[in-house]
Amino acid sequence: MKSLFFISIILLNLYVGNVDAQTLEPYTVDQNKDSLFHKTIGYLHKNQYFIDCVDTTSGFIKAKKYVKNENLLSVILGRRTELSIIIRPVREDESSLSIRIYQTTLEKNLYYHEEGICEDNSLYQAIIRGILDTE
């Protein structure tokens, strides 16, 4: 009975830990959906992201970027960052911006090492600031 209780506590802890790591609250912006959507596309182009998929009606954008590592002594050859962005209207002149960042690294053995969903809030904030500052 004790082992069943112990296992259930561990599984619950793993479940709650994964949910917490994968959620970033949607950011509310004082712009309509179309304006924010076009600003986001502009930001991605300006920062050399490859736009994989765009669905204007649902407000979904998927983009990726590969940054090559120039350090000769590093095992890592480069890092690929994939963005999944969803823009939804809240009110007439207000929208919510939800971003998920997925990262992988390419190592010298030519295999991709999947780092998973990024948990670094500063990276999310930098992207949001970049989108909002785009003309």
C-alpha positions as CSV (number, residue, x, y, z in Angstrom):
1,M,0.0,0.0,0.0
2,K,2.9,2.4,0.8
3,S,4.5,1.7,-2.5
4,L,1.3,2.4,-4.4
5,F,1.0,5.7,-2.6
6,F,4.7,6.5,-3.2
7,I,4.4,5.8,-7.0
8,S,1.2,7.9,-7.3
9,I,3.0,10.8,-5.6
10,I,5.9,10.5,-8.1
11,L,3.6,10.3,-11.1
12,L,1.6,13.3,-9.9
13,N,4.8,15.3,-9.4
14,L,6.0,14.4,-12.9
15,Y,2.7,15.4,-14.4
16,V,2.5,18.7,-12.5
17,G,6.1,19.5,-13.4
18,N,5.6,19.0,-17.1
19,V,2.4,21.1,-17.2
20,D,4.2,23.9,-15.4
21,A,7.2,23.8,-17.7
22,Q,5.1,23.9,-20.9
23,T,2.8,26.8,-20.1
24,L,3.6,30.4,-20.8
25,E,0.6,32.7,-20.2
26,P,-0.7,34.4,-23.4
27,Y,0.4,38.0,-23.5
28,T,-2.3,40.6,-24.1
29,V,-1.6,43.3,-26.6
30,D,-3.6,46.5,-27.3
31,Q,-3.8,45.9,-31.0
32,N,-6.3,44.2,-33.2
33,K,-5.5,40.7,-34.5
34,D,-4.7,41.6,-38.1
35,S,-2.2,44.4,-37.1
36,L,-0.5,42.1,-34.6
37,F,-0.4,39.3,-37.1
38,H,1.3,41.5,-39.7
39,K,3.8,42.8,-37.1
40,T,4.7,39.3,-36.2
41,I,5.3,38.3,-39.8
42,G,7.5,41.4,-40.2
43,Y,9.5,40.6,-37.0
44,L,10.1,37.0,-38.3
45,H,11.3,38.2,-41.7
46,K,13.5,40.9,-40.2
47,N,15.2,38.4,-37.8
48,Q,15.8,35.8,-40.6
49,Y,13.2,33.2,-39.5
50,F,12.0,30.7,-42.2
51,I,8.2,30.8,-42.1
52,D,6.9,27.3,-42.4
53,C,3.2,27.7,-42.0
54,V,0.8,30.6,-41.9
55,D,-3.0,30.4,-41.2
56,T,-4.5,33.9,-41.1
57,T,-8.0,32.9,-40.1
58,S,-6.8,30.9,-37.0
59,G,-3.9,33.3,-36.3
60,F,-1.3,30.5,-36.4
61,I,2.3,31.0,-37.5
62,K,5.1,28.4,-37.4
63,A,8.6,29.6,-38.1
64,K,12.1,28.3,-37.6
65,K,15.7,29.6,-37.6
66,Y,19.1,27.8,-37.6
67,V,22.0,29.5,-36.0
68,K,25.4,28.1,-36.8
69,N,28.0,27.8,-34.0
70,E,31.3,29.4,-35.1
71,N,33.3,28.1,-32.1
72,L,35.9,25.5,-33.4
73,L,36.3,23.7,-30.1
74,S,32.6,23.2,-29.5
75,V,30.8,19.9,-29.9
76,I,27.7,21.7,-31.0
77,L,27.5,22.7,-34.6
78,G,24.4,24.8,-34.4
79,R,21.0,25.4,-32.8
80,R,17.6,25.3,-34.5
81,T,14.8,27.3,-32.8
82,E,11.2,26.6,-33.8
83,L,8.4,29.1,-32.9
84,S,4.7,28.3,-32.8
85,I,2.7,31.5,-32.5
86,I,-1.0,31.8,-32.0
87,I,-2.7,35.2,-32.2
88,R,-6.4,35.4,-31.0
89,P,-8.7,38.4,-30.7
90,V,-9.8,39.3,-27.2
91,R,-11.8,42.4,-28.0
92,E,-12.0,44.7,-31.0
93,D,-8.6,46.4,-30.3
94,E,-7.1,43.8,-28.1
95,S,-5.4,40.5,-28.9
96,S,-3.6,37.7,-27.1
97,L,-0.2,36.5,-28.2
98,S,0.8,32.9,-27.3
99,I,4.3,31.7,-28.1
100,R,6.0,28.3,-27.7
101,I,9.7,27.8,-28.4
102,Y,11.1,24.4,-29.3
103,Q,14.9,24.0,-29.5
104,T,17.2,21.4,-31.0
105,T,21.0,21.3,-31.3
106,L,23.1,19.7,-34.0
107,E,26.2,18.0,-32.7
108,K,29.4,16.8,-34.4
109,N,28.0,13.3,-34.7
110,L,25.4,14.8,-37.0
111,Y,22.5,13.9,-34.8
112,Y,20.0,16.4,-33.5
113,H,19.7,16.6,-29.8
114,E,16.2,17.7,-28.8
115,E,16.2,20.1,-25.9
116,G,12.4,20.4,-25.9
117,I,10.2,23.4,-25.1
118,C,12.3,26.3,-23.9
119,E,11.7,27.4,-20.3
120,D,13.7,30.6,-20.5
121,N,11.3,33.5,-19.9
122,S,13.8,36.0,-21.1
123,L,13.8,34.5,-24.6
124,Y,10.0,34.7,-24.7
125,Q,10.1,38.3,-23.5
126,A,12.7,39.3,-26.0
127,I,10.6,37.9,-28.9
128,I,7.4,39.7,-27.6
129,R,9.3,43.0,-27.2
130,G,10.8,42.5,-30.7
131,I,7.3,41.9,-32.2
132,L,5.8,44.9,-30.5
133,D,8.7,47.2,-31.5
134,T,8.4,46.2,-35.2
135,E,6.9,48.9,-37.4
